[in-house]
Amino acid sequence: MRFGGLRPRRTPAQREESRVTESSGRRPIIAANWKMHHDHHVAIQFVQKLSYLLEAEVFENGDVVICPPFTDLRSLQTLIEADNLELGLGAQNCYFEEQGAFTGEVSAPMLAKLNVDYVIVGHSERRQIFGETDETVNKKVKAVLQHGMKPIVCVGETLEEREAGATAEKVSSQARAAFDGVKSAQAETCVVAYEPIWAIGTGKTATSADADETIGVIRGALRDLYGVTADAMRIQYGGSVKPGNIAELMAMPEIDGALVGGASLDPDEFAKLVKWSS
């Protein structure tokens, strides 16, 4: 069976029930980060095509999330809900204040009104280009959680930090800072994305073993904060993920999914990636 309004969207409780059938206790999640690509017309066409390319079994095996630009969110919300698609809807960013004189910003409650499921927080491009700090990321994580959505919290090291042997220190400190003051019950719903900055959009990818090892370090930092709760938190890999390397990455025990950039911009390519990861 293929999608197109033919199958009711599962409730959160039903999704949770299927999640615990995973051997790790963690349900895989593949998220498309379109960045500054696709207007709302293209976005609608993309999701319509994707919904017919993905068979129902894909959604039994994991979550698939689309994170478009802000201007596409309402159009995709309407499409997903009207056609009962099981795709999750994500935003690429938000501001931590609820309202006020913050020209150009979008708040968490605004996104919640659009039934956004996930919000990417602290992506390296936000940190490097727009100067977001660990403190800012932490405030955004709390704002997203306060309004019933799940943050996808990005951490990762630069090439210089990697070559200096500082990867573990960098990702651990970013993870601890992002979740400072976040309670265990809230943290369990969150997603973390390990994105080595040197691999984003470069065509370079960390080896599956390296990615798995670093994600294990991140989980260890979270375990220091939350104990066994950290074992239930999903951690993705991001950085030049493609259909050709997704299967190897997903075979690693610590990797629970992928945050996909360039390969998510074409529905055929993204569908292949999602299928090969399930």
HUHU-V45043 format. One record per run of one state. SS is the DSSP state (H for helix, E for strand, - for the rest). FROM is the first residue (numbers start at 0). TO is the last residue. If there is no record, write none. Layout:
SS_FROM_TO ; SS_FROM_TO
This chain:
-_0_0 ; E_1_1 ; -_2_10 ; H_11_18 ; -_19_26 ; E_27_32 ; -_33_38 ; H_39_52 ; -_53_53 ; E_54_54 ; H_55_60 ; E_61_66 ; -_67_68 ; H_69_81 ; -_82_86 ; E_87_90 ; -_91_93 ; E_94_94 ; -_95_105 ; E_106_106 ; H_107_112 ; -_113_116 ; E_117_120 ; -_121_122 ; H_123_129 ; -_130_132 ; H_133_145 ; -_146_148 ; E_149_154 ; -_155_157 ; H_158_162 ; -_163_165 ; H_166_177 ; -_178_182 ; H_183_186 ; -_187_189 ; E_190_194 ; -_195_195 ; H_196_198 ; -_199_206 ; H_207_231 ; -_232_232 ; E_233_237 ; -_238_241 ; H_242_249 ; -_250_255 ; E_256_259 ; -_260_260 ; H_261_263 ; -_264_265 ; H_266_276 ; -_277_277
